[in-house]
Amino acid sequence: MVSHYSLSICATNSSKTTMEITENGFVFSDDKNKISVDAVHQYLSTQSYWAQQIPLETVRRSIAHSICFGIYKDGLQIGFARWITDTATFAYLADVYVEKEFQGQGLSKKLMTLMMFHEDLQGLRRYQLATRDAHGLYSQFGFNPLEDPDSVMAIVIKNAYQEHKD
């Protein structure tokens, strides 16, 4: 298969640059202006196993306060990921998805490659994520199970977005 590839690095009004790669008709970008919040919300709230029924406003806030990446085909959002980070020491990868009909084409791997080279994710002490089913993908980028899982703690609110009926 012949790969058609182009990379654009563009300056924006805020003196931040955006990264964008076009390959085989897919666009991979960190430009938040391209993100379809409605499409991301639709996927997370109805198809993900981790954010069922997440409110639209919560998705909107999460995007506003994260480094976000999208995958686009013919102008439509078909994938997404975001990093929650202080850009100095720590980053947590969250809400990663590729729409089902586009899975199996290496899009997640291409997205991970783009993200790992992002200027705001360089030189950190720790990169972390949680996954049920994509260990093989993430291990290709250096992610490993925690060496000492007993040293990591969390507050987990199960079904946080689901309505509770009393």
C-alpha positions in Angstrom: 0.0 0.0 0.0 1.3 3.4 -0.9 1.2 5.8 2.0 0.4 9.5 1.2 1.8 11.5 4.1 2.1 15.2 4.9 3.0 17.0 8.1 1.9 20.5 8.9 3.1 22.6 11.9 1.1 25.8 12.1 1.3 28.8 14.3 -1.9 30.0 16.0 -3.0 33.3 17.5 -2.0 32.1 21.0 1.7 31.5 19.9 1.1 27.8 20.3 1.7 25.6 17.3 -0.5 22.8 16.1 0.6 19.5 14.8 -1.2 17.9 11.9 -0.5 14.8 9.8 -2.5 13.7 6.8 -2.1 10.1 5.7 -4.2 8.1 3.3 -7.1 10.5 3.7 -7.0 10.6 7.5 -6.1 13.7 9.3 -4.5 13.5 12.8 -4.4 16.8 14.6 -4.0 18.5 18.0 -6.1 21.5 16.9 -8.9 21.8 19.4 -10.8 23.9 16.9 -11.3 20.8 14.8 -12.8 18.7 17.6 -16.5 17.9 17.4 -17.5 17.9 21.0 -20.8 16.4 20.1 -19.1 13.4 18.3 -16.7 12.9 21.3 -19.6 13.1 23.7 -21.7 10.7 21.6 -19.0 8.1 21.6 -18.0 8.4 25.3 -21.5 8.5 26.6 -22.9 5.6 24.6 -20.0 3.4 23.3 -17.2 3.6 25.8 -17.0 1.3 28.8 -15.5 4.0 31.0 -17.7 7.0 30.6 -21.3 5.8 30.0 -23.8 8.6 30.3 -21.1 11.3 30.8 -22.8 14.7 30.5 -22.0 16.9 27.5 -20.8 19.7 29.8 -18.3 17.4 31.5 -16.9 16.4 28.1 -16.7 20.1 27.1 -14.7 20.9 30.3 -12.4 17.9 29.9 -11.5 19.0 26.4 -10.9 22.6 27.5 -8.4 21.5 30.2 -6.5 18.8 28.3 -4.1 18.4 25.4 -6.4 16.8 22.8 -5.9 15.0 19.6 -8.4 14.0 16.9 -8.6 11.7 13.9 -10.7 12.9 11.0 -11.9 11.3 7.8 -13.8 13.5 5.2 -14.2 16.2 7.9 -15.8 13.8 10.4 -14.3 13.0 13.8 -13.6 9.3 13.9 -11.1 9.2 16.8 -10.0 11.0 19.8 -7.6 11.1 22.8 -6.6 13.5 25.5 -3.8 14.0 27.9 -4.4 15.4 31.4 -1.0 17.0 32.3 0.9 19.7 34.1 3.4 19.6 31.1 6.3 19.4 33.5 6.3 16.1 35.3 3.2 14.0 34.7 0.6 13.1 32.0 -2.4 10.8 32.0 -3.8 9.5 28.7 -7.6 9.3 28.7 -10.7 8.9 26.5 -8.9 7.2 23.6 -11.1 5.8 20.9 -11.4 5.0 17.2 -14.9 4.5 15.7 -15.5 0.8 15.2 -15.7 0.9 11.4 -12.2 2.4 11.2 -10.5 0.1 13.7 -7.9 -2.3 12.4 -6.2 0.2 10.1 -3.3 1.3 12.4 -5.0 4.6 13.3 -4.5 4.2 17.0 -0.8 3.5 16.5 -0.4 6.5 14.2 -2.2 8.7 16.8 0.0 7.4 19.6 3.1 8.2 17.5 1.9 11.8 16.9 1.0 12.3 20.6 4.3 10.9 22.0 6.2 13.6 20.0 4.0 16.5 21.1 6.2 19.3 22.5 4.1 19.6 25.7 4.6 15.9 26.5 8.4 15.8 26.4 10.7 15.3 29.4 8.0 14.2 31.8 8.8 11.9 34.8 5.7 9.7 34.4 3.2 8.9 31.6 0.2 6.8 32.8 -3.0 5.3 31.5 -5.6 2.6 32.3 -6.9 0.1 29.8 -8.9 -3.1 29.8 -8.1 -4.2 26.2 -5.3 -2.3 24.5 -2.1 -3.4 26.4 -0.5 -4.6 23.1 -0.9 -1.1 21.6 0.5 0.8 24.5 3.4 -1.5 25.3 4.7 -0.6 21.8 5.2 2.9 23.2 6.9 1.9 26.4 3.9 1.5 28.7 4.2 -1.3 31.2 2.2 -2.6 34.2 3.0 -0.8 37.4 6.1 -2.2 39.1 4.6 -1.6 42.5 0.8 -1.4 42.1 0.4 -1.3 45.9 2.0 2.1 45.9 -0.7 3.7 43.6 -4.0 4.7 45.1 -7.2 6.2 43.7 -10.6 7.3 44.6 -12.9 5.6 42.1 -16.6 6.5 41.8 -18.2 3.7 39.9 -21.0 4.7 37.5 -20.3 8.4 38.3 -22.5 9.6 35.4 -25.4 7.2 35.6 -28.5 8.5 37.2 -29.2 7.0 40.6 -32.8 6.0 41.3 -33.7 5.9 44.9 
